[in-house]
């Protein structure tokens, strides 16, 4: 099994309207060597997905402007 330094780094998007959730996920993923982009709304998530390729996206289901499920549907 590869060690953390031998694994390839993933580009991860974290979209959540709660800053504390974004911080925890960013910190956990960054410590594993991944590149993390955080945003605070569904519309920002869509903009980020249009601008950059991501390997993984953590999307909050309930956000004030666009839900995570709607972001997922539009991103597909």
ABEGO torsion letter per residue (X at the ends): XBBAAABBBBBBBBBBABAAAAAAAAAAAAAAGBBBBBBABAAAAAAAAAABBBABBBBBABBAABBAAAAAAAAX
